[in-house]
Amino acid sequence: MIEKFIKNNSLRIIVKADASENKIHGWDNSRGALRISVKAVASKGKANKEIVKFLGKILKKRITIVSGFKSREKLLRIE
């Protein structure tokens, strides 16, 4: 499902931290990004680690955050 949104091994996401569950909500056409919520809080990089772990499990690939470390909008590299 997510694979269709990956372009040139990159994926743009919008994250909502401190949610009740890790979940993919779908594609946001107006912002050109995938909406995701994670259980971890947005403090000391916890939400970023959760994103990498969560999406890595789903895609079975290595995920790295390229930009947006302190923002809700992030650019990920999929390897």
PAKOLNU-514701 format. One record per residue (C-alpha): residue number from 1; x negated, y, z. Coordinates in nm, 3 decimals, padded with zeros to 5 digits. Layout:
N
LOTOR   pos      east     north        up
LOTOR   NUM         X         Y         Z
...
END
This chain:
79
LOTOR   pos      east     north        up
LOTOR     1    00.000    00.000    00.000
LOTOR     2   -00.266    00.253    00.102
LOTOR     3   -00.498    00.154   -00.182
LOTOR     4   -00.294    00.350   -00.438
LOTOR     5   -00.375    00.677   -00.255
LOTOR     6   -00.753    00.622   -00.257
LOTOR     7   -00.923    00.829   -00.530
LOTOR     8   -01.299    00.797   -00.600
LOTOR     9   -01.344    00.606   -00.272
LOTOR    10   -01.192    00.901   -00.081
LOTOR    11   -00.869    00.940    00.111
LOTOR    12   -00.718    01.260    00.254
LOTOR    13   -00.518    01.215    00.573
LOTOR    14   -00.319    01.424    00.820
LOTOR    15   -00.337    01.288    01.173
LOTOR    16   -00.105    01.318    01.470
LOTOR    17   -00.291    01.213    01.783
LOTOR    18   -00.146    01.095    02.116
LOTOR    19    00.144    00.913    01.949
LOTOR    20    00.329    00.612    02.089
LOTOR    21    00.176    00.379    01.826
LOTOR    22   -00.073    00.364    01.542
LOTOR    23    00.135    00.404    01.229
LOTOR    24    00.118    00.510    00.865
LOTOR    25    00.412    00.738    00.789
LOTOR    26    00.366    00.781    00.415
LOTOR    27    00.238    01.023    00.155
LOTOR    28    00.283    01.400    00.193
LOTOR    29    00.318    01.528   -00.165
LOTOR    30    00.294    01.895   -00.074
LOTOR    31   -00.043    01.849    00.103
LOTOR    32   -00.175    01.558   -00.103
LOTOR    33   -00.254    01.348    00.202
LOTOR    34   -00.144    01.036    00.387
LOTOR    35    00.031    01.101    00.721
LOTOR    36   -00.094    00.886    01.008
LOTOR    37   -00.032    00.880    01.381
LOTOR    38   -00.270    00.725    01.636
LOTOR    39   -00.233    00.642    02.005
LOTOR    40   -00.566    00.793    02.105
LOTOR    41   -00.589    01.150    02.231
LOTOR    42   -00.769    01.418    02.030
LOTOR    43   -01.045    01.458    02.285
LOTOR    44   -01.415    01.369    02.265
LOTOR    45   -01.366    01.205    01.923
LOTOR    46   -01.132    00.935    02.053
LOTOR    47   -00.869    00.991    01.783
LOTOR    48   -01.139    00.988    01.513
LOTOR    49   -01.269    00.652    01.637
LOTOR    50   -00.915    00.515    01.644
LOTOR    51   -00.854    00.628    01.285
LOTOR    52   -01.170    00.455    01.162
LOTOR    53   -01.083    00.135    01.351
LOTOR    54   -00.713    00.135    01.249
LOTOR    55   -00.766    00.199    00.878
LOTOR    56   -01.074   -00.025    00.868
LOTOR    57   -00.863   -00.318    00.988
LOTOR    58   -00.589   -00.251    00.735
LOTOR    59   -00.818   -00.200    00.435
LOTOR    60   -01.086   -00.446    00.550
LOTOR    61   -01.346   -00.190    00.446
LOTOR    62   -01.588    00.046    00.617
LOTOR    63   -01.438    00.390    00.681
LOTOR    64   -01.633    00.708    00.754
LOTOR    65   -01.504    01.057    00.819
LOTOR    66   -01.661    01.302    00.575
LOTOR    67   -01.494    01.624    00.693
LOTOR    68   -01.232    01.746    00.939
LOTOR    69   -01.385    01.609    01.260
LOTOR    70   -01.202    01.870    01.469
LOTOR    71   -00.901    01.916    01.242
LOTOR    72   -00.576    01.729    01.185
LOTOR    73   -00.663    01.714    00.813
LOTOR    74   -00.951    01.482    00.734
LOTOR    75   -01.133    01.345    00.433
LOTOR    76   -01.238    00.981    00.460
LOTOR    77   -01.485    00.779    00.257
LOTOR    78   -01.385    00.419    00.189
LOTOR    79   -01.675    00.179    00.130
END
